[in-house]
């Protein structure tokens, strides 16, 4: 993973507002707070971003490209622009439950759990909107899985 310090915020805000599986309750100001504390990364095809069973302690926000999400080698999901990964381990303070591999070159923002937690302590309303967004996102994901059976 190559780190890039330039932050194209206008481009990111556009992607975050239009992503189908976005964190819908976060405001543009919320995103600015998060992105200002994040590192921008250049992602290369076949690079492993998160490894199942490891403690990564980072949440990734995809700006462009695509990630393949697999559990024990079986693809279970894909992550596209404006979506996040690593959120389940963060919520549970646990090991990664899946492996995230770069399918298409792209860029992502990485924010460490500790930094995100510090932001939430400083801005409780940000935390509320973030967790509400995750709850709705995970609920929809579960509903889709149940309906597809």
N, C-alpha and C positions, 0 to 999 in steps of 0.2 A: 504494500500500500504506500503510495507516494502521497506525502502531505503537501497541500497547496493552501497558502494562507489567504489568497484573494477570496472575497465573499460576494458573489453576484446576487445581492439580496433581492433585487427586482425580479430576476429570473426565478429565484427560489419561491418568492411570494406568489408568482403566477402559477407555478407548478403546485404549490400547496393548496391554492384556492380551487384548482380544477381536478385534483386527483380524485378518482371515484371512491377510494377507500381511505380518505383523509381523516385527520383528527379534527372533526368538524366544529367543535366548540372552541377551538383556539382562535384567538383574534390575531390580526396582523401584528399588533404590539407584543402579544405573547410569543409569536414566532421570532420576532426581532430579539427578544430577551434570550431565547434559547439559542438562536443562531450565533449571537454575539459571543456565547460561551463555548461554541462548538468548533471542531477542527474540520476543515474541508479536505477530503481525500479523493484522489484519482484512483479508480478501481479498474483492474485489468481482468479480462476474461479468464475464467477458471480459478481465480484467486478465492481463497476461503476467508470469508469475513468473520463468520462465527462458526465454531466447531461444537457439535453436539457433545454434551458431557463436560465441557470446559466452563470455567467461570470467567466470562468476558468483561463484565461490568461496564459495558458501553451500549448505548442505544444508537442506532444508525437511522438517518433520514436520507432516503434516496432522492437525489436531484435528477439524475437521468441514468439510463441503463436499466438493467433488470437483474434480479437475484432469484436463484432457485432455492427453495426451502425444502430440505429433505430430512426425514427421520429414518435412521438406520438404512440409509441409501435409497429410500423410496420418496419420490417427490410428493409433497403434500400441499404445496402452495408456491406462489410466485409473488415477488414484491416489485412494484413498478414505481415510476416517478411520483414523488409526493407522499410515499408510504414509508412506514417505519418497520424496523425489525429489532429484535432484542428486548422487546417490551415485556414478554412473558417472564423471562428470567428476572428482569427488573422488578416487576410486580411481586414476584414470589421470593426475591432475594435468593435465587438458586442458580444452579448450573443451566447452561443452554439446553433446551429441549430439542433443538434441531440444528442442522448445519445450514448456513447461508453461503452459497457459492455464486460468484459473479457469472451470469450468463452472457451479458452484453457489457462491454466497457462502459464506464460511466463515472459519476461523481456522487459522493455522499458526504453528509455531515455526521460527525461522530461526537457524541456528548457523553462524558463519563457519568456514571450513576451518582457519584458524590457531588459533582457540579450541579446536576439536575436537582438533587435533594436540597442543596444549598439555595438554589433559585426558588424552590417551593417554600422554603422557610421564610425567605425574604418577601415573596409574593404569593400569599395563600390563595388568592383568586386564580392565579395561573395554575396552581396545583389542582384546584377544584375542576377547572375546565379541562386540564390534561387528563385527569383520572376519569372524568365523565366521558370524555371522548374515547378513552381506551375501553371503558365498560361497554359502551355502545358498539364499538368496533368488534370486541370479542364476543358480544352477544350475537351480533349479526353473523359472525364467522361460525359460531356454534349452530345457529338456526339453519344456515346454509348446509352444514354437514348433516344435520338431522333430516332436512327436507330432501337431500340427495340420496338418501338410503331407500 
